[in-house]
Amino acid sequence: MPVPPTSTILVVEDDAIVRMLIVDVLEELEFKVIEAADAEQALTQVQNTSQVIDLMMTDVGLPDMDGKALATRVRELRPTLPILFASGYAENIDVPEGMQVIGKPFSIDQLRDKVKSML
């Protein structure tokens, strides 16, 4: 039986410890992960057309550009890319079509289920 291809997730999180934890969980769930500490690094990855990205998970509160502005820029480059926002204020976020929110803090199971439902 063939092994399904691994999905690639771009994780954008300015807090290094939080980013490391999210990356560890996603890698444990057998996803390929690309890390970005801010919107500028994320846009560099997204602009690289040879880089496969199946989902972008971004913090809403980034230092250089908020997550929603980043999502708008990313969608200009990759219009169909699913985007998952992570926020401690999830209930206050209105997201466009094809985007979802997960509230911080979240469990490993919540993250796994949300990511799998979006892919």
DSSP file (Angstrom, degrees, kcal/mol; ACC not computed):
  #  RESIDUE AA STRUCTURE BP1 BP2  ACC     N-H-->O    O-->H-N    N-H-->O    O-->H-N    TCO  KAPPA ALPHA  PHI   PSI    X-CA   Y-CA   Z-CA
    1    1 A M              0   0    0      0, 0.0     2,-0.0     0, 0.0     0, 0.0   0.000 360.0 360.0 360.0 127.6    0.0    0.0    0.0
    2    2 A P        -     0   0    0      0, 0.0     0, 0.0     0, 0.0     0, 0.0  -0.341 360.0-118.5 -68.9 146.2    1.5    3.3   -1.0
    3    3 A V        -     0   0    0      1,-0.1     3,-0.1    -2,-0.0     0, 0.0  -0.693  33.1-115.2 -81.2 130.3    2.4    5.8    1.7
    4    4 A P        -     0   0    0      0, 0.0    -1,-0.1     0, 0.0     3,-0.1  -0.347  38.5 -96.8 -65.0 147.4    0.4    9.1    1.3
    5    5 A P        -     0   0    0      0, 0.0     2,-0.3     0, 0.0     0, 0.0  -0.318  41.6-108.7 -64.3 148.7    2.6   12.1    0.5
    6    6 A T        -     0   0    0     -3,-0.1     2,-0.2    25,-0.1    25,-0.1  -0.610  29.0-128.7 -79.8 133.4    3.4   14.3    3.5
    7    7 A S        -     0   0    0     -2,-0.3    25,-2.6    23,-0.2     2,-0.5  -0.567  17.7-134.3 -80.0 146.8    1.7   17.6    3.7
    8    8 A T  E     -a   32   0A   0     -2,-0.2    46,-2.8    23,-0.2    47,-1.2  -0.895  18.6-166.2-107.4 129.2    3.8   20.7    4.2
    9    9 A I  E     -ab  33  55A   0     23,-2.9    25,-2.6    -2,-0.5     2,-0.7  -0.956  12.8-147.5-118.8 128.2    2.8   23.3    6.8
   10   10 A L  E     -ab  34  56A   0     45,-2.7    47,-3.2    -2,-0.5     2,-0.6  -0.853  17.0-160.2 -91.9 117.9    4.3   26.8    7.1
   11   11 A V  E     -ab  35  57A   0     23,-3.1    25,-2.3    -2,-0.7     2,-0.6  -0.895   6.7-170.8-104.5 119.6    4.2   27.8   10.8
   12   12 A V  E     +ab  36  58A   0     45,-3.2    47,-2.4    -2,-0.6     2,-0.3  -0.930  25.4 141.5-113.5 110.1    4.5   31.6   11.4
   13   13 A E        -     0   0    0     23,-2.1     6,-0.1    -2,-0.6    49,-0.1  -0.956  38.7-157.3-152.7 125.1    5.0   32.4   15.1
   14   14 A D  S    S+     0   0    0     -2,-0.3     2,-0.8    47,-0.2    -1,-0.1   0.742  77.0  84.4 -79.7 -22.5    7.2   35.1   16.6
   15   15 A D  S  > S-     0   0    0      1,-0.2     4,-2.9     2,-0.0     5,-0.2  -0.725  70.1-154.8 -83.3 112.5    7.5   33.4   20.0
   16   16 A A  H  > S+     0   0    0     -2,-0.8     4,-2.4     1,-0.2    -1,-0.2   0.849  90.7  48.8 -58.7 -38.8   10.4   30.9   19.6
   17   17 A I  H  > S+     0   0    0      2,-0.2     4,-2.2     1,-0.2    -1,-0.2   0.928 113.5  45.6 -69.3 -44.5    9.2   28.6   22.3
   18   18 A V  H  > S+     0   0    0      2,-0.2     4,-2.6     1,-0.2     5,-0.2   0.925 113.7  50.5 -62.7 -43.9    5.6   28.4   21.1
   19   19 A R  H  X S+     0   0    0     -4,-2.9     4,-2.8     1,-0.2     5,-0.2   0.923 109.6  50.7 -59.8 -44.7    6.9   27.9   17.5
   20   20 A M  H  X S+     0   0    0     -4,-2.4     4,-2.7    -5,-0.2    -1,-0.2   0.911 110.9  48.9 -60.7 -42.9    9.1   25.1   18.6
   21   21 A L  H  X S+     0   0    0     -4,-2.2     4,-2.3     2,-0.2    -1,-0.2   0.928 112.8  46.6 -63.9 -44.9    6.2   23.4   20.4
   22   22 A I  H  X S+     0   0    0     -4,-2.6     4,-2.6     2,-0.2     5,-0.2   0.928 113.7  48.9 -62.7 -44.9    3.9   23.7   17.4
   23   23 A V  H  X S+     0   0    0     -4,-2.8     4,-2.8    -5,-0.2     5,-0.3   0.924 110.5  51.0 -60.8 -45.5    6.6   22.4   15.0
   24   24 A D  H  X S+     0   0    0     -4,-2.7     4,-2.3    -5,-0.2    -1,-0.2   0.922 112.0  47.0 -58.2 -45.0    7.4   19.5   17.3
   25   25 A V  H  X S+     0   0    0     -4,-2.3     4,-1.6     2,-0.2    -2,-0.2   0.937 113.7  46.9 -63.3 -46.8    3.7   18.5   17.5
   26   26 A L  H  <>S+     0   0    0     -4,-2.6     5,-2.4     1,-0.2    -2,-0.2   0.893 113.1  48.7 -65.3 -39.1    3.2   18.8   13.7
   27   27 A E  H ><5S+     0   0    0     -4,-2.8     3,-1.7     1,-0.2    -1,-0.2   0.883 108.1  54.9 -67.1 -36.7    6.4   16.8   13.0
   28   28 A E  H 3<5S+     0   0    0     -4,-2.3    -1,-0.2     1,-0.3    -2,-0.2   0.842 104.9  53.6 -60.9 -34.0    5.3   14.2   15.5
   29   29 A L  T 3<5S-     0   0    0     -4,-1.6    -1,-0.3    -5,-0.1    -2,-0.2   0.317 126.1-108.2 -83.7   7.6    2.0   14.0   13.4
   30   30 A E  T < 5S+     0   0    0     -3,-1.7     2,-0.3     1,-0.3    -3,-0.2   0.776  71.7 140.1  71.3  32.5    4.3   13.4   10.4
   31   31 A F      < -     0   0    0     -5,-2.4     2,-0.4   -25,-0.1    -1,-0.3  -0.752  55.2-121.0 -95.3 152.2    3.9   16.7    8.7
   32   32 A K  E     -a    8   0A   0    -25,-2.6   -23,-2.9    -2,-0.3     2,-0.4  -0.802  36.1-156.3 -87.1 134.8    6.8   18.5    7.0
   33   33 A V  E     -a    9   0A   0     -2,-0.4     2,-0.4   -25,-0.2   -23,-0.2  -0.941  19.1-167.0-124.1 136.3    7.2   21.9    8.6
   34   34 A I  E     -a   10   0A   0    -25,-2.6   -23,-3.1    -2,-0.4     2,-0.4  -0.966  21.7-145.8-113.0 134.3    8.7   25.1    7.5
   35   35 A E  E     +a   11   0A   0     -2,-0.4     2,-0.3   -25,-0.2   -23,-0.2  -0.796  18.9 178.0-106.1 143.9    9.2   27.8   10.2
   36   36 A A  E     -a   12   0A   0    -25,-2.3   -23,-2.1    -2,-0.4     3,-0.1  -0.985  18.0-160.5-140.5 133.6    9.0   31.5   10.0
   37   37 A A  S    S+     0   0    0     -2,-0.3     2,-0.3   -25,-0.2   -25,-0.1   0.618  77.8   6.8 -87.4 -13.7    9.5   33.9   12.9
   38   38 A D  S  > S-     0   0    0     24,-0.1     4,-2.0    25,-0.1     5,-0.1  -0.942  85.0 -89.7-157.2 176.4    7.7   36.8   11.3
   39   39 A A  H  > S+     0   0    0     -2,-0.3     4,-2.9     1,-0.2     5,-0.2   0.863 119.5  57.9 -63.8 -37.4    5.6   37.8    8.2
   40   40 A E  H  > S+     0   0    0      1,-0.2     4,-1.9     2,-0.2    -1,-0.2   0.934 108.6  44.9 -60.8 -46.6    8.7   38.8    6.2
   41   41 A Q  H  > S+     0   0    0      1,-0.2     4,-1.8     2,-0.2    -1,-0.2   0.896 113.0  52.3 -62.9 -39.9   10.2   35.3    6.5
   42   42 A A  H  X S+     0   0    0     -4,-2.0     4,-2.5     1,-0.2    -2,-0.2   0.924 108.1  49.9 -62.3 -45.0    6.8   33.7    5.7
   43   43 A L  H  X S+     0   0    0     -4,-2.9     4,-2.5     1,-0.2    -1,-0.2   0.866 106.5  56.1 -64.0 -35.7    6.4   35.8    2.6
   44   44 A T  H  X S+     0   0    0     -4,-1.9     4,-0.8    -5,-0.2    -1,-0.2   0.921 110.4  45.3 -60.2 -43.5    9.8   34.8    1.4
   45   45 A Q  H >< S+     0   0    0     -4,-1.8     3,-0.6     1,-0.2     6,-0.2   0.919 113.8  48.4 -64.9 -44.5    8.8   31.1    1.7
   46   46 A V  H 3< S+     0   0    0     -4,-2.5    -2,-0.2     1,-0.2    -1,-0.2   0.856 107.4  55.5 -67.2 -35.3    5.5   31.7    0.0
   47   47 A Q  H 3< S+     0   0    0     -4,-2.5     2,-1.2    -5,-0.2    -1,-0.2   0.710  84.4  92.4 -70.9 -20.0    7.1   33.6   -2.9
   48   48 A N    X<  -     0   0    0     -4,-0.8     3,-2.0    -3,-0.6    -1,-0.1  -0.639  63.1-167.3 -76.3  97.8    9.4   30.6   -3.5
   49   49 A T  T 3  S+     0   0    0     -2,-1.2    -1,-0.2     1,-0.3    -2,-0.1   0.672  82.3  61.1 -67.6 -16.5    7.2   28.9   -6.2
   50   50 A S  T 3  S+     0   0    0     -3,-0.1     2,-0.6     2,-0.1    -1,-0.3   0.603  86.2  93.4 -82.6  -9.5    9.3   25.7   -6.0
   51   51 A Q  S <  S-     0   0    0     -3,-2.0     2,-0.4    -6,-0.2    -3,-0.0  -0.738  73.2-141.3 -87.1 119.6    8.3   25.4   -2.3
   52   52 A V        +     0   0    0     -2,-0.6     2,-0.4   -43,-0.0    -2,-0.1  -0.668  24.0 176.4 -78.7 130.3    5.3   23.2   -1.7
   53   53 A I        +     0   0    0     -2,-0.4   -44,-0.2     1,-0.1     3,-0.1  -0.974  13.8 176.3-135.7 121.1    3.0   24.6    1.0
   54   54 A D  S    S+     0   0    0    -46,-2.8     2,-0.3    -2,-0.4   -45,-0.2   0.665  72.6   6.9 -96.9 -19.9   -0.3   22.8    1.8
   55   55 A L  E     -b    9   0A   0    -47,-1.2   -45,-2.7    26,-0.1     2,-0.5  -0.965  59.8-146.8-160.7 141.3   -1.3   25.0    4.8
   56   56 A M  E     -bc  10  83A   0     26,-2.3    28,-3.2    -2,-0.3     2,-0.5  -0.974  11.2-167.9-114.0 128.3   -0.1   28.1    6.5
   57   57 A M  E     +bc  11  84A   0    -47,-3.2   -45,-3.2    -2,-0.5     2,-0.4  -0.967  18.1 176.8-111.8 120.6   -0.6   28.4   10.3
   58   58 A T  E     -bc  12  85A   0     26,-2.7    28,-2.5    -2,-0.5   -45,-0.2  -0.960  32.5-122.3-131.2 144.0    0.0   31.9   11.6
   59   59 A D  E     - c   0  86A   0    -47,-2.4     3,-0.2    -2,-0.4    28,-0.2  -0.496  22.2-138.6 -68.7 148.3   -0.2   33.7   14.9
   60   60 A V  S    S+     0   0    0     26,-1.6     7,-3.1     1,-0.2     2,-1.2   0.892  92.4  60.4 -77.2 -40.5   -2.5   36.7   14.6
   61   61 A G        +     0   0    0     25,-0.3   -47,-0.2     5,-0.2    -1,-0.2  -0.670  68.4 160.7 -94.3  85.8   -0.2   39.0   16.7
   62   62 A L        -     0   0    0     -2,-1.2   -24,-0.1     3,-0.2   -25,-0.0  -0.760  42.4-127.9-101.2 152.3    3.0   39.2   14.7
   63   63 A P  S    S+     0   0    0      0, 0.0     3,-0.1     0, 0.0    -1,-0.1   0.856 102.8  34.4 -69.7 -34.8    5.5   42.1   15.3
   64   64 A D  S    S-     0   0    0      1,-0.3     2,-0.3    -3,-0.0   -26,-0.1   0.722 134.0  -2.5 -96.8 -22.0    6.0   43.2   11.7
   65   65 A M  S    S-     0   0    0     -5,-0.0    -1,-0.3     0, 0.0    -3,-0.2  -0.910  79.8-105.9-165.8 136.2    2.5   42.7   10.2
   66   66 A D     >  -     0   0    0     -2,-0.3     4,-2.4    -5,-0.1     3,-0.4  -0.318  34.6-110.1 -72.0 159.9   -0.6   41.2   11.8
   67   67 A G  H  > S+     0   0    0     -7,-3.1     4,-2.5     1,-0.2    -7,-0.1   0.805 116.5  54.3 -59.1 -33.2   -1.6   37.7   10.8
   68   68 A K  H  > S+     0   0    0     -8,-0.3     4,-2.0     2,-0.2    -1,-0.2   0.898 109.2  47.5 -70.1 -39.1   -4.7   38.8    8.8
   69   69 A A  H  > S+     0   0    0     -3,-0.4     4,-2.1     2,-0.2    -2,-0.2   0.901 112.4  51.0 -65.7 -40.1   -2.6   41.3    6.7
   70   70 A L  H  X S+     0   0    0     -4,-2.4     4,-2.9     1,-0.2    -2,-0.2   0.928 108.2  51.8 -60.6 -45.2   -0.1   38.4    6.1
   71   71 A A  H  X S+     0   0    0     -4,-2.5     4,-2.5     1,-0.2    -1,-0.2   0.887 107.7  52.5 -60.1 -39.7   -3.0   36.1    5.0
   72   72 A T  H  X S+     0   0    0     -4,-2.0     4,-1.1     2,-0.2    -1,-0.2   0.926 112.3  44.8 -61.8 -45.1   -4.2   38.8    2.6
   73   73 A R  H  X S+     0   0    0     -4,-2.1     4,-1.1     1,-0.2     3,-0.4   0.908 113.3  50.6 -65.0 -42.5   -0.7   39.0    1.0
   74   74 A V  H >X S+     0   0    0     -4,-2.9     4,-3.2     1,-0.2     3,-0.6   0.904 106.4  54.7 -63.6 -41.3   -0.3   35.3    1.0
   75   75 A R  H 3< S+     0   0    0     -4,-2.5    -1,-0.2     1,-0.3    -2,-0.2   0.766 101.0  59.6 -66.3 -24.8   -3.6   34.8   -0.8
   76   76 A E  H 3< S+     0   0    0     -4,-1.1    -1,-0.3    -3,-0.4    -2,-0.2   0.854 116.0  34.6 -66.9 -33.5   -2.5   37.2   -3.5
   77   77 A L  H << S+     0   0    0     -4,-1.1    -2,-0.2    -3,-0.6    -1,-0.2   0.834 136.7  20.7 -88.5 -37.3    0.4   34.8   -4.2
   78   78 A R  S >< S-     0   0    0     -4,-3.2     3,-1.7    -5,-0.1    -1,-0.2  -0.747  70.3-175.4-135.2  83.6   -1.4   31.5   -3.5
   79   79 A P  T 3  S+     0   0    0      0, 0.0    -4,-0.1     0, 0.0    -1,-0.1   0.702  81.4  43.4 -59.3 -24.5   -5.1   32.1   -3.8
   80   80 A T  T 3  S+     0   0    0      2,-0.1    -5,-0.1    -5,-0.0    -2,-0.0   0.408  78.9 126.7-103.8   3.2   -6.2   28.6   -2.7
   81   81 A L    <   -     0   0    0     -3,-1.7     2,-0.2    -7,-0.1   -26,-0.1  -0.442  60.6-127.3 -66.2 122.9   -3.8   28.1    0.3
   82   82 A P        -     0   0    0      0, 0.0   -26,-2.3     0, 0.0     2,-0.4  -0.481  26.1-157.4 -67.8 140.1   -5.7   27.1    3.4
   83   83 A I  E     -cd  56  99A   0     15,-1.4    17,-2.3   -28,-0.2     2,-0.5  -0.982   9.9-164.9-127.8 130.6   -4.8   29.4    6.4
   84   84 A L  E     -cd  57 100A   0    -28,-3.2   -26,-2.7    -2,-0.4     2,-0.4  -0.961   9.7-154.2-115.3 120.2   -5.2   28.6   10.0
   85   85 A F  E     -cd  58 101A   0     15,-3.2    17,-2.9    -2,-0.5     2,-0.5  -0.754   2.1-156.4 -91.6 138.9   -5.0   31.5   12.6
   86   86 A A  E     +cd  59 102A   0    -28,-2.5   -26,-1.6    -2,-0.4     2,-0.3  -0.971  27.2 156.4-112.9 128.5   -3.8   30.8   16.1
   87   87 A S  E >   - d   0 103A   0     15,-1.9    17,-2.7    -2,-0.5     3,-0.8  -0.997  51.4-140.1-154.2 145.2   -5.0   33.3   18.7
   88   88 A G  T 3  S+     0   0    0     -2,-0.3     3,-0.1    15,-0.3    15,-0.1   0.542 112.1  50.3 -75.5  -7.6   -5.7   33.7   22.4
   89   89 A Y  T >   +     0   0    0      1,-0.1     3,-2.0     2,-0.0    -1,-0.2  -0.271  69.3 146.4-122.7  44.2   -8.7   35.7   21.3
   90   90 A A  G X   +     0   0    0     -3,-0.8     3,-1.5     1,-0.3    -1,-0.1   0.807  66.1  59.8 -55.5 -36.6  -10.2   33.2   18.8
   91   91 A E  G 3  S+     0   0    0      1,-0.3    -1,-0.3    -3,-0.1    -2,-0.0   0.680 102.8  54.2 -70.4 -14.0  -13.8   34.1   19.5
   92   92 A N  G <  S+     0   0    0     -3,-2.0     2,-0.5     2,-0.0    -1,-0.3   0.345  87.7  98.3 -98.2   6.1  -13.1   37.7   18.4
   93   93 A I    <   -     0   0    0     -3,-1.5     2,-0.6    -4,-0.2     8,-0.1  -0.840  53.8-161.5-106.0 126.2  -11.7   37.0   15.0
   94   94 A D        -     0   0    0     -2,-0.5    -3,-0.0     0, 0.0    -2,-0.0  -0.908  19.7-165.4-100.7 120.1  -13.7   37.1   11.8
   95   95 A V        -     0   0    0     -2,-0.6     3,-0.1     4,-0.1     4,-0.1  -0.844  15.6-117.7-115.1 146.7  -11.9   35.2    9.1
   96   96 A P    >   -     0   0    0      0, 0.0     3,-1.6     0, 0.0    -1,-0.1  -0.143  53.3 -63.7 -69.1 169.7  -12.4   35.1    5.3
   97   97 A E  T 3  S+     0   0    0      1,-0.2     3,-0.1     3,-0.0     0, 0.0  -0.218 122.9  23.2 -52.1 137.7  -13.5   32.1    3.3
   98   98 A G  T 3  S+     0   0    0      1,-0.3   -15,-1.4    -3,-0.1     2,-0.4   0.532 104.3 100.9  81.2   5.9  -11.0   29.2    3.4
   99   99 A M  E <   -d   83   0A   0     -3,-1.6     2,-0.3   -17,-0.2    -1,-0.3  -0.942  48.2-174.8-123.9 147.1   -9.5   30.3    6.6
  100  100 A Q  E     -d   84   0A   0    -17,-2.3   -15,-3.2    -2,-0.4     2,-0.4  -0.858  15.2-132.4-134.8 170.0  -10.1   29.0   10.1
  101  101 A V  E     -d   85   0A   0     -2,-0.3     2,-0.4   -17,-0.2   -15,-0.2  -0.963   8.6-166.1-126.8 140.8   -9.1   29.9   13.7
  102  102 A I  E     -d   86   0A   0    -17,-2.9   -15,-1.9    -2,-0.4     2,-0.3  -0.998  26.3-126.8-122.3 132.4   -7.8   27.7   16.6
  103  103 A G  E     -d   87   0A   0     -2,-0.4   -15,-0.3   -17,-0.2   -17,-0.0  -0.568  33.1 -96.5 -81.7 136.8   -7.8   29.2   20.1
  104  104 A K  S    S+     0   0    0    -17,-2.7   -14,-0.2    -2,-0.3     2,-0.1  -0.770 105.1  43.9 -89.6 140.8   -4.6   29.3   22.2
  105  105 A P  S    S+     0   0    0      0, 0.0     2,-0.3     0, 0.0    -2,-0.1   0.597  82.8 169.2 -79.0 150.9   -3.9   27.4   24.2
  106  106 A F        -     0   0    0     -2,-0.1     2,-0.1    -4,-0.1    -2,-0.1  -0.906  29.9-118.5-125.8 155.6   -4.9   24.3   22.2
  107  107 A S     >  -     0   0    0     -2,-0.3     4,-2.4     1,-0.1     5,-0.2  -0.428  28.6-110.4 -86.2 165.2   -4.3   20.6   22.8
  108  108 A I  H  > S+     0   0    0      1,-0.2     4,-2.8     2,-0.2     5,-0.2   0.909 121.3  51.3 -58.4 -43.0   -2.3   18.3   20.5
  109  109 A D  H  > S+     0   0    0      2,-0.2     4,-2.7     1,-0.2     5,-0.2   0.902 108.6  50.2 -63.9 -41.2   -5.6   16.6   19.5
  110  110 A Q  H  > S+     0   0    0      2,-0.2     4,-2.4     1,-0.2    -1,-0.2   0.924 112.9  46.7 -62.6 -43.5   -7.3   19.9   18.7
  111  111 A L  H  X S+     0   0    0     -4,-2.4     4,-2.7     2,-0.2     5,-0.3   0.941 113.4  48.5 -64.0 -47.3   -4.4   21.0   16.5
  112  112 A R  H  X S+     0   0    0     -4,-2.8     4,-2.6     1,-0.2     5,-0.2   0.938 113.9  46.1 -57.7 -48.9   -4.3   17.6   14.8
  113  113 A D  H  X S+     0   0    0     -4,-2.7     4,-2.1     1,-0.2    -1,-0.2   0.900 114.1  47.6 -64.4 -41.4   -8.0   17.5   14.1
  114  114 A K  H  X S+     0   0    0     -4,-2.4     4,-1.5    -5,-0.2    -1,-0.2   0.936 114.3  46.0 -65.3 -46.9   -8.1   21.1   12.8
  115  115 A V  H  X S+     0   0    0     -4,-2.7     4,-1.6     1,-0.2     3,-0.3   0.935 113.9  48.3 -63.2 -47.0   -5.1   20.7   10.5
  116  116 A K  H  < S+     0   0    0     -4,-2.6    -1,-0.2    -5,-0.3    -2,-0.2   0.874 109.4  53.1 -62.8 -36.9   -6.4   17.4    9.1
  117  117 A S  H  < S+     0   0    0     -4,-2.1    -1,-0.2    -5,-0.2    -2,-0.2   0.822 110.7  48.0 -68.1 -29.0   -9.9   18.9    8.5
  118  118 A M  H  <        0   0    0     -4,-1.5    -1,-0.2    -3,-0.3    -2,-0.2   0.757 360.0 360.0 -83.1 -25.2   -8.3   21.8    6.5
  119  119 A L     <        0   0    0     -4,-1.6    -1,-0.2    -5,-0.1    -2,-0.2   0.459 360.0 360.0 -87.5 360.0   -6.1   19.5    4.4
